[in-house]
Amino acid sequence: MTPLLQVENLAKFYGPRIGCTDVSLDLYPGEVMGIVGESGSGKSTLLNCLAGHLTPDRGAVRFDTRADGLRDTVTMSEPERRMLSRTDWAFVHQHARDGLRMNVSAGGNVGERLMAVNARHYGAIRDEAIDWLGRVEITEDRIDDRPTAFSGGMQQRLQIARNLVTGPRLVFMDEPTGGLDVSVQARLLDLLRSLVREMNLSAIIVTHDLAVVRLLADRLMVMKDGHVIETGLTDQVLDDPQHAYTQLLVSSVLQV
Amino acid sequence: MSDYNFAYLDEQTKRMIRRAILKGLAIPGYQVPFASREMPMPYGWGTGGVQVSAAVLTPEDTLKVIDQGADDTTNAVSIRRFFEKTAGVQVTEATTDASVIQTRHRIPEQDLRADQILVYQVPIPEPLRFLEPSEVETRKMHSLEEYGLMHVKLYEDISQHGDIATAYAYPVKVEGRYVMDPSPIPKFDNPKLEMAGIQLFGAGREQRIYAIPPYTQVVSLDFDDYPFQASKADHACDLCGAKDSYLDELIVDDQGGRVFMCSDTDYCSTRRAQGHVGAQGSPIQEDAA
């Protein structure tokens, strides 16, 4: 089986400082991988390198493209990479404001990716937008409201709808539940889990919330100071942490 | 005449602007940066158009300047006088007699010929600007032909107003490649962008020049189920009776009385001279008195 995403010895430096280094991973179709670690451990740097927002200094990120199989996204041309990022990839930002157009209605936000891939039928775009708003539990009568009129949880759900509307195969998520209260978080996680299963999505989720990865991720990667210090199945890593830092991380979670 | 170089700008500046114009003609719809000069008028009054006109004028040219279709408004009169004074060229109000026409907000109703140049004054050349504030990003979108965002604007129009409410500065795609802002002309004029004359666009403050060569394909963006429509007031000109020209609506009294008249003053007066009379018009001889 070909991996959907294959990362080999990826490194990114900020001057003399390490962003992340020596990262290798294989992500298979339908698999969800969690990346956990403390702030400054290089999780977001890694995610941004994978999604093409940052150019890594070393290494390869190979994606299984529909047309030509595995291609290195670092060396492919920018138009090709941007094409991927609005069709086969999706990126869910921590702050919905970074991923949404705040001065465009909800329907326009969802429709933008469709129009970017040359959908030119207003009625069809709108139907698709209504369908997707429904899937993320936003009622149809909110379709012409701007995201500024939405609550934080709704904005985040709208961002997810906007990203998934073109049927991507790989979703990058950067702290998707950050800044939301726990009950909203729970519903969002529920929603994400069902969407991931329904659409057979592959996802890479960066978070520092272990509950999120416990629920969503099949496999887990623990990072510290730019290095990967432990990988394995989620339950295995969380229930039987081997590295001292992972043990600290797992034991730091408050038990209610 | 000895006080100014021909057409105000020095020769080096005109060469620089001509290079930008030639590049713009070579890449239809592409915004070419140029080193816009200070002109003796405020930004927003046509500094870009004036620089382009200055660069293309020759002593043999006949210049016409229109503002919102009219030859006799402040902006048009002052720019016409400016070139009379600094270039000593012939000026005219007749579209057919002009070889260079500088315009703001309109394309003349009379079809232009291959030996005529139409120069537009452009306030904001970037069609994506109000949706994407970053210049770096919009340039990238142009270079990679990512124009989905332009349709988001039209989508918003339909979702809010039930129809494409954009009535002026209606975005077009030039020669199947660049999306371009045709300057704030009414969308009624969009079909006329495919013409025999050369069209040059100058934005002084934004320092951009772009161009449409003769007979270039210019397509107004739309949706399959909401096709582009060149709209105008559903009325005939009250002065000359023309049904095919773009109309201005004037409130003429306190009782809500209104008059529709051609925005293209030369077109209107030419028709009236030929004897056409609209609903509220009078034959032209009496008007002249």
Interface residues (C-beta under 8 A of the other chain):
Chain A: E78 P79 R82 R86 R101 V104 S105 G107 G108 G111 E112 R113 M115 A116 V117 N118 R120 H121 Y122 G123 I125 R126 I143 D144
Chain B: L131 L144 E146 G148 L149 H151 V152 Y155 E156 I158 S159 Q160 D222 F223 D224 D225 Y226
